[in-house]
Amino acid sequence: MRSYLNSLEWLRSGLFWRTFFMLAALVMASMTVWFMSFRTLERYPRAQQLTTQITSIVTITRAALTHSAPERRKELLLDLANNEGIRIYTLNEGDKTDPPETSAFFSELSYLMKIQMGKETRFAKSVNGIEGFWVSFDIEGDQYWLRLEEDRLDPPFTLPIISWASATLIFTLLGAAIISKLINDPLSRLTNAARLLAQGKQPQPLPEIGPKEIRETNASFNNMVEDLARIETDRTIILAGISHDLRTPLARMQLEVEMAVLDDQARTGMQSDLAQMDAIISQFLDYAKPIDSLRFDMIDISALLEQVIHEYSRVNYLHIHSSIAPGQMISGNTTELRRMFSNLIENSCRYGKNPDNLNTVIEIQCSLKNKGKKQGVLVSFRDYGEGAKSDDLTKLLKPFTRADASRSQANGSGLGLAIVDRIVRRHRGRMRIYNHDYKGFVAVMIFPEIKFK
């Protein structure tokens, strides 16, 4: 079932439908232009043919009426009306006539008929309330009306024409759909692969088939994925080696500090420096940890937040106010989420102290949001410090970056928020940081909610 839905994913592509409608509109516009051009080009031949037919009818009718006995003329007119659809009426000056509609075809027709039948020829759309195509002619000085059905002037659309137009439209739409799919399939595959890569997953190699441009693009993307995977592996190995090589001498230095004859202030300072170095190494490893090594389970993020808040409740200068909706479930890794929450609290403790620099107040919220684009489980952290400069907000999520002013005064590697952002993206979430309108720094995260049926 899943493979069937994936095969129909192109139907939900906005680019597919845009291409489809553009191609369909282009073909339909071309057909319309062709039809109008055809009608324009065939106007004169059709007018000439109709002029010849009407002139022949008038000539034959005039000859028949002229050479027939007066008592047989009425019978002759009835035969013409019943058999040929030709009706002859006497033209009276008191006849109420409506002029025909002006069109390019009628102008062409009237011009040719006046040449054939004389400049005195008159035309009407209706005479005495009877509609049709009316043409005047004379027989030995007497004026008559010749009435023809209007479809002779402008033939209506018949079933074959409608069938032909419908079949053409159907084939046009099918062709547009096929062309759109052929154009958008490579782009859809590339988009899906790039999305998986952005989530930290390893996409399947793209097929290197099709036109030259598609083959080269897919080959370049496959090479890029391989290079990124190799770089990620090399970075993990290098950082693991650094951790092993640095932590051994750090442990020896820690032991030497403990056993050395030093005053308490010097020993405390050296131990603090060594602990800070060990924390920085841990941050490096946390940031470089590959996502493939993580296992995602169904997690009650509300309960996990409560546990982390309880752990930090022992810190005297830290005051946490929480508003957590119970039972919020997401798919994630407990260790990663715990590290993310700890980093945010540590970040507030380090940079978000109150103006007295003695206490830190943090507000933590967790709730379900179903409005607009913010759909899912929302988690927010806010402190009451000085915040960050607006110019620095875009930099704080980048690795090895710290803001200026108060935030640069504290020691750190500049990886705290970068690790948080990476964990959020690993969990298919979104993160936003900003300064609160009434002082303080805010970090908001939204994770996809797990819905139960």
C-alpha positions in Angstrom: 0.0 0.0 0.0 2.8 2.4 0.9 4.6 1.7 -2.4 1.3 2.4 -4.3 0.9 5.7 -2.5 4.5 6.6 -3.2 3.9 5.9 -6.9 1.0 8.4 -6.9 3.0 11.1 -5.0 3.6 12.9 -8.3 -0.2 13.7 -8.4 0.2 15.8 -5.3 3.1 17.8 -6.8 2.3 21.5 -7.3 5.0 21.6 -10.1 3.3 18.7 -11.9 -0.1 20.5 -12.0 1.4 23.8 -12.9 3.3 22.2 -15.9 0.1 20.2 -16.8 -2.1 23.3 -16.9 0.5 25.4 -18.7 0.8 22.7 -21.4 -2.9 22.2 -21.6 -3.5 25.9 -21.9 -0.8 26.2 -24.6 -2.3 23.4 -26.7 -5.8 24.7 -26.3 -4.7 28.2 -27.2 -2.9 26.8 -30.3 -6.1 24.9 -31.2 -8.2 28.1 -30.8 -5.8 30.1 -33.0 -5.8 27.3 -35.6 -9.7 27.2 -35.6 -10.0 31.0 -35.9 -7.4 31.0 -38.7 -9.3 28.3 -40.4 -12.6 30.2 -40.2 -10.9 33.3 -41.5 -9.3 31.6 -44.4 -12.4 29.6 -45.4 -14.7 32.7 -45.1 -14.2 33.9 -48.6 -14.6 30.5 -50.3 -17.7 29.7 -48.2 -19.2 33.1 -49.1 -18.4 32.6 -52.7 -19.9 29.1 -52.7 -23.1 30.3 -50.9 -23.4 33.2 -53.3 -23.3 30.8 -56.2 -25.9 28.6 -54.6 -28.3 31.5 -53.8 -27.8 33.0 -57.3 -28.6 29.6 -58.9 -31.7 29.2 -56.7 -32.9 32.7 -57.6 -32.2 32.1 -61.3 -34.0 28.8 -61.4 -36.9 30.1 -59.3 -37.2 33.2 -61.6 -37.1 30.9 -64.7 -39.6 28.5 -63.2 -42.1 31.2 -62.2 -41.6 33.1 -65.5 -42.3 30.1 -67.7 -45.0 28.5 -65.6 -48.7 29.1 -66.0 -50.1 31.6 -63.5 -52.5 29.1 -62.0 -49.6 26.6 -61.4 -47.3 29.1 -59.6 -48.8 28.6 -56.2 -48.4 24.8 -56.5 -44.8 25.4 -57.7 -44.0 27.6 -54.7 -45.3 24.9 -52.4 -43.2 22.2 -54.0 -40.1 24.4 -53.6 -40.9 25.0 -49.9 -41.6 21.4 -49.1 -38.8 19.7 -51.2 -36.0 22.3 -51.3 -36.6 24.4 -48.2 -37.0 27.5 -50.5 -39.8 29.9 -49.7 -40.8 32.7 -52.0 -42.8 35.7 -50.7 -44.1 38.8 -52.3 -42.1 41.9 -51.3 -44.3 44.7 -50.1 -43.1 48.2 -49.1 -45.0 47.8 -45.8 -43.0 44.7 -44.8 -41.5 45.0 -41.3 -37.9 43.9 -41.7 -35.0 43.5 -39.3 -31.5 44.0 -40.7 -29.1 41.0 -40.5 -26.3 41.0 -37.9 -23.2 42.5 -39.2 -20.2 40.2 -39.4 -17.2 39.7 -41.5 -18.8 36.7 -43.3 -22.0 38.6 -44.0 -20.1 41.6 -45.4 -18.2 39.3 -47.7 -21.4 37.5 -48.7 -23.5 40.7 -49.3 -20.7 42.2 -51.4 -20.5 39.1 -53.7 -24.3 38.8 -54.0 -24.8 42.4 -55.0 -22.2 41.9 -57.7 -24.2 38.8 -59.0 -27.8 40.0 -58.4 -27.5 43.8 -58.5 -26.9 46.6 -56.1 -30.6 46.8 -55.3 -30.5 43.4 -53.5 -31.8 43.7 -50.0 -31.1 41.4 -47.0 -33.1 40.9 -43.8 -32.9 38.8 -40.7 -36.7 38.6 -40.3 -39.6 39.8 -42.3 -43.0 40.4 -40.6 -41.8 38.4 -37.6 -40.6 35.4 -39.6 -36.9 34.7 -39.0 -34.5 33.3 -41.6 -32.1 34.5 -44.2 -34.0 36.8 -46.5 -32.8 37.9 -50.0 -34.8 40.1 -52.4 -35.0 39.6 -56.2 -37.2 40.7 -59.0 -39.2 38.9 -61.7 -40.1 41.2 -64.6 -40.3 44.2 -62.3 -42.1 42.5 -59.4 -40.2 42.2 -56.1 -40.0 39.0 -54.2 -38.4 37.7 -51.0 -36.4 34.5 -51.0 -36.2 32.9 -47.5 -33.6 30.3 -46.6 -32.9 28.6 -43.3 -30.3 30.4 -41.2 -28.1 27.2 -41.0 -27.2 27.7 -44.6 -25.6 31.0 -43.8 -23.7 29.7 -40.7 -23.9 25.9 -40.3 -24.3 24.8 -36.7 -21.8 22.6 -34.9 -22.8 19.0 -35.7 -22.2 15.8 -33.6 -19.0 14.8 -35.6 -17.5 18.3 -35.0 -18.3 18.1 -31.3 -16.9 14.5 -31.1 -13.7 15.6 -32.9 -13.2 18.5 -30.6 -13.9 16.4 -27.5 -11.5 13.7 -28.6 -8.8 16.3 -29.4 -9.3 17.8 -25.9 -9.0 14.4 -24.2 -5.9 13.5 -26.1 -4.4 16.9 -25.4 -5.0 16.6 -21.6 -3.6 13.0 -21.6 -0.5 14.2 -23.5 0.0 17.1 -21.2 -0.3 14.8 -18.2 2.3 12.4 -19.6 4.7 15.2 -20.6 4.3 16.8 -17.2 5.0 13.5 -15.4 8.1 12.9 -17.5 9.4 16.4 -16.8 8.6 16.4 -13.0 9.6 12.8 -12.1 13.4 13.5 -12.0 12.7 16.7 -10.0 10.5 14.9 -7.6 13.1 12.2 -7.0 15.7 14.8 -6.5 13.5 16.8 -4.1 12.7 13.6 -2.0 16.4 12.7 -1.9 17.4 16.2 -0.8 14.7 16.1 1.9 16.0 12.8 3.3 19.6 14.2 3.2 18.5 17.3 5.1 16.9 15.0 7.8 20.3 13.3 8.2 19.2 10.1 6.4 21.0 8.3 3.6 18.9 8.5 0.4 18.9 5.8 -2.3 21.1 6.7 -5.3 19.2 8.5 -8.0 18.9 6.7 -11.4 21.5 8.0 -13.8 19.3 7.6 -16.9 17.3 9.9 -19.2 18.5 13.1 -21.0 22.0 14.3 -20.6 21.1 17.1 -18.2 19.2 14.7 -15.9 22.0 12.1 -15.9 24.6 14.7 -15.1 22.5 16.3 -12.3 21.7 12.9 -10.7 25.3 11.8 -11.0 26.5 15.0 -9.3 24.0 14.6 -6.5 25.0 10.9 -6.0 28.7 11.9 -5.8 27.8 14.7 -3.3 25.9 12.2 -1.1 28.9 9.9 -1.1 31.3 12.7 -0.3 29.1 13.9 2.6 28.8 10.3 4.0 32.6 9.9 3.8 33.2 13.3 5.4 30.7 12.5 8.2 32.5 9.2 8.8 35.9 10.8 8.8 34.7 13.5 11.2 33.3 11.0 13.6 36.5 9.0 13.6 38.6 12.1 14.1 36.5 13.4 16.9 36.4 10.0 18.6 40.2 9.9 18.4 40.5 13.4 19.8 38.2 12.4 22.7 40.4 9.4 23.5 43.7 11.2 23.1 42.7 14.3 25.1 40.7 12.7 27.9 43.5 10.5 29.0 45.9 13.4 29.7 43.0 15.3 31.2 42.4 12.5 33.6 46.1 12.5 34.6 46.1 16.2 35.1 43.0 15.9 37.2 44.7 13.3 39.4 47.9 15.5 39.6 45.8 18.5 40.7 44.2 16.4 43.4 47.5 15.2 44.7 49.5 18.4 44.3 50.2 20.7 47.2 48.1 23.7 46.2 46.0 26.2 48.0 42.2 25.7 47.7 41.7 28.6 45.3 44.3 27.4 42.8 43.1 23.8 43.0 39.5 24.9 42.5 40.4 27.1 39.5 42.4 24.3 37.8 39.7 21.8 38.4 37.2 24.2 36.9 39.4 24.6 33.8 39.8 20.9 33.4 36.0 20.3 33.8 35.3 23.0 31.2 37.8 21.3 28.7 36.0 18.0 29.3 32.6 19.6 28.7 33.8 21.1 25.4 35.1 17.8 24.2 31.7 16.3 25.1 29.9 19.0 23.1 32.1 18.2 20.1 31.1 14.6 20.2 27.5 15.3 20.7 27.4 17.6 17.7 29.2 15.1 15.5 27.2 12.0 16.5 25.7 10.4 13.4 21.9 10.1 13.2 22.2 6.5 12.0 23.2 5.4 15.6 20.0 6.8 17.1 16.9 4.7 17.8 13.5 6.5 17.7 10.7 5.3 19.9 7.3 6.7 21.0 8.1 9.2 23.8 5.9 11.1 26.2 7.7 14.4 25.9 5.7 15.9 28.7 6.9 13.4 31.2 10.5 13.7 29.9 10.3 17.5 30.4 9.0 17.0 34.0 12.0 14.7 34.7 14.5 17.2 33.4 12.9 20.1 35.4 13.0 17.9 38.6 16.7 17.2 38.1 17.5 20.9 37.9 15.3 21.8 40.8 18.3 21.2 43.1 20.1 24.3 41.7 19.5 27.1 44.2 19.8 30.1 41.9 17.6 28.5 39.2 13.8 29.0 39.3 11.8 27.1 36.7 8.1 27.9 36.1 6.4 25.3 33.8 3.1 24.9 32.1 3.2 21.4 30.6 0.1 19.7 29.0 0.3 16.0 29.9 0.4 13.1 27.5 2.1 14.8 24.5 3.6 12.0 22.4 6.2 12.3 19.7 8.6 10.0 17.9 12.2 10.5 19.2 15.2 9.5 21.1 15.1 10.0 24.9 18.9 10.6 25.3 18.9 13.2 22.5 15.8 15.0 23.8 17.2 15.0 27.3 20.4 16.5 26.1 18.5 19.1 24.1 16.5 20.3 27.1 19.6 20.3 29.3 21.5 22.4 26.8 18.6 25.0 26.7 18.5 25.2 30.5 22.3 25.5 30.7 22.2 28.1 28.0 19.7 30.2 30.0 21.8 29.7 33.2 24.9 30.9 31.4 23.5 33.8 29.4 20.0 34.5 30.7 20.6 35.6 34.3 18.3 38.2 35.7 19.7 41.8 35.9 20.9 41.1 39.4 23.2 38.3 38.0 22.2 36.2 41.1 19.2 34.3 39.9 17.9 32.7 36.7 14.2 32.4 35.9 13.1 30.1 33.1 9.6 29.6 31.8 9.0 26.2 30.1 5.8 25.5 28.2 4.6 22.3 26.4 1.3 22.2 24.5 -0.5 21.0 21.4 -0.8 23.5 18.5 -3.2 22.9 15.6 -3.4 26.4 14.0 -1.9 27.3 10.7 1.6 26.0 10.0 2.4 25.5 13.7 0.8 22.0 14.0 2.2 19.6 16.4 3.7 19.6 19.9 5.1 23.0 20.8 7.9 23.4 23.4 9.2 26.8 24.4 11.9 28.0 26.8 12.2 31.6 27.9 14.6 33.4 30.2 14.5 36.9 31.6 18.1 38.0 30.7 19.2 40.7 28.4 18.6 38.5 25.3 20.8 38.7 22.2 21.3 41.5 19.7 18.9 41.2 16.7 21.9 41.0 14.3 23.2 38.0 16.3 20.0 35.9 16.3 20.7 34.5 12.8 24.1 33.3 13.9 23.3 31.6 17.2 22.2 28.3 15.6 25.4 28.0 13.6 28.2 25.8 15.2 31.1 27.5 16.9 29.2 30.8 17.0 28.5 33.0 20.0 26.8 36.3 20.1 28.5 39.5 21.1 28.0 41.5 24.3 26.9 39.6 27.4 26.7 36.2 25.6 30.4 36.3 24.6 31.5 37.0 28.2 30.9 33.4 29.3 33.1 30.5 28.4 31.8 27.9 25.9 32.4 26.3 22.5 29.5 27.9 20.7 27.8 24.6 20.1 25.0 24.6 22.6 22.2 26.0 20.4 23.7 24.4 17.3 23.4 21.0 19.0 19.8 21.9 20.0 18.9 22.9 16.4 20.5 19.7 15.0 18.5 17.5 17.5 15.3 19.3 16.5 15.9 18.7 12.8 16.8 15.1 13.5 13.3 14.7 15.0 11.7 16.3 11.9 10.9 19.4 13.9 11.3 23.2 13.5 13.0 25.7 15.7 12.8 29.5 16.1 14.7 31.8 18.4 13.9 35.4 19.2 14.0 38.1 21.8 10.8 38.6 23.8 9.0 41.9 23.6 9.3 42.3 27.4 12.9 41.2 27.8 14.3 37.7 27.6 15.5 35.1 25.1 13.0 32.6 23.7 13.5 29.3 21.9 10.4 27.6 20.4 10.4 24.1 18.9 7.6 22.2 17.2 7.6 18.4 16.8 5.3 16.3 14.7 2.6 14.8 16.9 1.8 11.1 17.1 -1.9 10.6 16.6 -3.7 7.5 17.8 -6.8 6.2 16.0 
